[in-house]
Amino acid sequence: MKTHQATPVLRYSRSYAVDDDAPEAVMETTKPVSKLNEAVTWGVLGICLAGWSVIGLFLWIPRVMRAVLLFSVALVQSTVAETSAEPAGRRLRSAANFYRRGFVGAVESIRPPRRKHEEDREEDSDADWSIESGLIIRETAWAIVVWYMVLWSTGLVQGTPVDLAAVPWSDMWSGAVEAVASIPELFRG
């Protein structure tokens, strides 16, 4: 006996219904998912990938620089201490693949690979999807410090962080606040 779920399970470009007689089999129905929905999904993905190309590069270059520095230090240490530098090598490979993993992860999240068993899908849905506390903040802070040092050493940025703290920020913002406050007056007159 075939029963259809109240909300069909959607896959990339087709809808599926589960057959109770064969719980591991997923039967494809003939109704394709809306072409408009697919176009919007891929359009939004394109925008996200464009954003990742900038943000990912901003985070990736400092991460690779840190991995190379740590690998170099670990290589010297492992040579002197006659130990393995394998953990540092894994971090270096991970840092080198960071940028590419962002693109692959984005595409796979929209178009997940087909699974043969229903149990695999249930394990993924029950998985705890949490972010390590402070990881994003640490990586972003590291990237800001590295990019600031690069720009400062090339002369593109003249001020130091101490100089930036001494800038009278209230004077800079007061003009912007006054401009925003005057917008309603433009519509009255």
N, C-alpha and C positions, 0 to 999 in steps of 0.2 A: 504494500500500500504506500503510495507516494503522498507525502504531506509537504506543503510549502510553508515556509516561515511567513509570519505576518510581514516582516521586512526582509526581502531577499538579500542574501549575502552578495555584495558587489565585488567583482573582480575587475581588473583592467579591461575595459571595453565590452564586457559581457556581464549578464546577471546569472547567478547560479542558484540552484535549489538543492537541498540535501534530500537524499533518498533514504528513508528509514530502513529499508531492507538491506542496504549496503552502507553502513555508517562511514566507511572510509572513502567511499566514492562520492565525488561531487559531480552532479549532472548539470550540463550546460543547457540553458533554455535558449530559445531562438530569439528572444527579445534583446536587441543590443541596447547598451546604455546610450543615452542621448549624446549625439555628436557635439551639441553645444556644451554640455557638461564636460566632455572630454577636451574640447578646445579651451574652455575656461581653465580647466585644471592644468593643462600644459602651458597655457599663457602665464598663469600665476607661478608655476614652477620656473618658467623662463625668467620672470622678474626676480624670484628668489635666488636663482643661480647667478644672475647679474650682481645681486647684492653680495652673495658669497664670494664672487670673484674679487671683489674689493676688500670686504671684511676678512675673508680667509687669507688673502695675501698679506694684509696688515698684520694678522696674527702669525702666519706661517713663517715669514722671514726671520723674525726674532726667535721663534721656536727652533728653527734650524740652526741659527747662530749659537743658541744656548746648547743645543745637542752636540754641535761640533766642538765647542769649548769643553763640555763635560766629557765627551768621548776622548779628546786629546789628553785631558788630565787623567782619566781612568786608564788610558793606554800606557801612559808613563808609569802610573802606580802599579798596574798589573805586570808590567815588564820588570820593574824593580822588585816587587814582592813575589814574582813568579806565580801570579794568579790569573784567572780568566777575566777578560774584558767583555764577556758576552752580555751581561746586563746593560752595559753602556752601548753596545752595538744594537741591542733591541730598541733602546730609547732613540738612537740615531735613525734606525729604520722607521720607527713610529713617527718621528718628527718629519722625516722626508716624505712620508705618505699622507700627512695630515691634510694638506690642501686637496689632494685628489680624493681622499675619503669623504670630504664634504660634498663634492659633486656626486660621487657614487651613492652616498647615503641619501641625498635628496631625490635622485632618480629612482632608487630602489624603494623609497617610501611611497612614491606614487604608483610604481609598477613593481610590486613585490614578486619575487620568484615563486613559481608554483611549488606547492608542497604536496607530497604524496599521502601524508597521514594527517588526519584531523588533530591528533594529539599535539603535533608540533605547533599548530596555530593556537591551541588552548594554552600551551606553556608560554608563548609570547604575550598573550593578552593578560596573563596573571603575573607577568614579570614586573618587578618594582622599577618603575621608570623614574629615577630621581637623579638630581644633579649633585655631584660632590660639592659640599659646602665650600664656597670660596674659590673653587677652581677657575671659574670664569673671571672672577675679580683678579686673581693672581696672574692669570695669563694676559689679561688686558693691561694690568699695571706693568707687567714685564714688557709688553709690546710698546706701551707709551714711553717707558724709560729708554728702551733701545732706539725707537724712532726719534725721540728728543735728542739723544746723544749723537745720532747720525746727523740730524739737521744742525745741531749746534757745532759739531766738528767741521761741517762743510761751510759754515758761516751763514746759512740760510736763516737761522734763528740767532738773534744777537743776545737776547736776555737769558738770564739764569732763572731757576725756579724762585730764588730769593727776590730777584728783580720783579718777577711776575706777581709775587705776593705783595710787593710794595706799591703796585699800580693802584691809584684811587678808583676802584671798580664802581663805586657809587656814581662818580662823575660820568663814566662811560654809559651806565644804564639809565641815568636820569633823562637823557635825551630820548631814549627809546621808550621809556615809560610815558613821557609827555606826548610823544607822537601817537602812541596807542590810545591814550586818554582823549586825544583830540579827534579821533575817527568819528565818534557819534555827532560831533559838531558839524562835520562835513555833510551829513545827511539832513540835518535840521535846516541849514541855510540854503 
